[in-house]
């Protein structure tokens, strides 16, 4: 039986209330990458796609062996 590797990602943000009582949401510069198999990594935004590609490649290699 093979495991499906369904990838998802979410950009991390932080929130704070400014001096005018507005809630401000700002990106932190990192993305949480997850897979349905349980794999989870927090990576810099620019590394998101390579992390997904690397995990999918490892999953394919695992299935072939």
N, C-alpha and C positions, 0 to 999 in steps of 0.2 A: 504494500500500500504506500502511495506517495503522499507527501505532505505538500499542500499548496502554500505558496509563499506570496501572500497578498500584502503588499507594502502600503504603508500610510505615513504621513508626516504632518507635523504641526509646528508652525513657527512659534517660538516662545516670546511672550511679551511680559512686560511689567506695568503695573498701574499705580498711580499715585494721585492724590488730590492736590491741585495747585492752590495758590493764594486766593483765587476767585471761586473756590469750591467746585471747580470742574474736575472730573475724573479724566486724567490723561493716560493714554495707553501708548507705550513705546516698545518697539522691538528690542530684544536683548542681543540679537546677533547670532542666536543659536536656533537650531531646529531639532526636534525630537523625531527620529526615524524609527518606525516600528514595523514588525512583520507578524503575520498571523501565527508563525511558528514559535513566537516568544522572543525573538531577537529585538532588542531596543538599544539605540545609541543616541546620545546627545552630541551633535556635531555643529561646527561652524556652518552658517548658512551656505557658504560657498562650497562646502564639502558634502552637501546633502545628496546630490545626484551621484557622485562617485561612491558614496556609502551604499546607496541603493544598488548600483551596478555591481559593486563588489559582493554584496550579500547574495544577489541573484546568481552571480557567477559561481560562488561557493555552493549554493543550493543545487545548481545544475551539475556541478562536479560531484557532489555527494550522491545525487540520483544516479549518475553514470557508473559509480563504483560499487 
